Amino acid sequence: MGSDVGSIKEAILEEENGYVFRAGGIEDLFQKMLRASQGWERLSLNSLRLYRDKFSKEKVMESFLQALEGIL
């Protein structure tokens, strides 16, 4: 769960691993929290998969090294 302000929304795939709510939108936040609570296990498993595919130490280092190679 994250707001549409800032960069956390880039790690959220709507309805797949979480929800993005409008900043200041209390009703939007409430509705998305309700949906998230109903599908918590699925969202959690999808979040773990996303982490492993994009944000794990190995993936971040791989991207970093590729960027360095591109500079050289």
N, C-alpha and C positions, 0 to 999 in steps of 0.2 A: 504494500500500500504506500503510495506516495502522491504528492501533489503535482500539479502541472507546472510548478515553479521549481527551477533548479535541475540538476542533472540526474537525480534518482529515477526519473521517469524513463530514462534511456535503458534502464535495466529491467523495466517492467513491460511484459508483453500482455496487454489487456486481455483479461479473462483466461489467460494461459498460466501465468505465474503470479498474478496480482492485479491490482486495479489502480488507475490514476484518477484522482478526484480533482475537481476544480478548486484552486486555492480560495478559501473563504466560502466555499459552497457546502454549508453544513448538511443540507438534505442530500446532496451528491455523496458526501463522505459517509453519511449514515447508510444510504442504500448500498454503497460498495462494501462497507464493513459487514453488512448483513449478508451479501453475496459471498464475501470471503469466508465468513464463518461457516457457511453451508458447504463450501467446497475446499475446506482447509487442507485436507490430506492431498488432494490432487494438486492444488497450488504449491504446496510444500515440495512435493516430488518434482514438479516441473521447475521450481526454483533451484533445486539441487542440480538438476540436469543442466540448466542454463549456467550455473556457476562452474560446473565441471567443463562445459564446452567453451566458455568465454572468459571466465575470471579466475580460474585456478592459477596457482603459482606457475605451473608448467606453461599454460597458455599465455599468460602475461609475459613471461620470460621469452617465449618463442616470438611473440609479436615485437618485443623490445629488440631482440637480436636481429630480426628481419629489418627493422627500421634502421639499426646501426649499419647493417650491411648495405642498405640502400644509400646511405650517406657516403660510404667509402667508395 
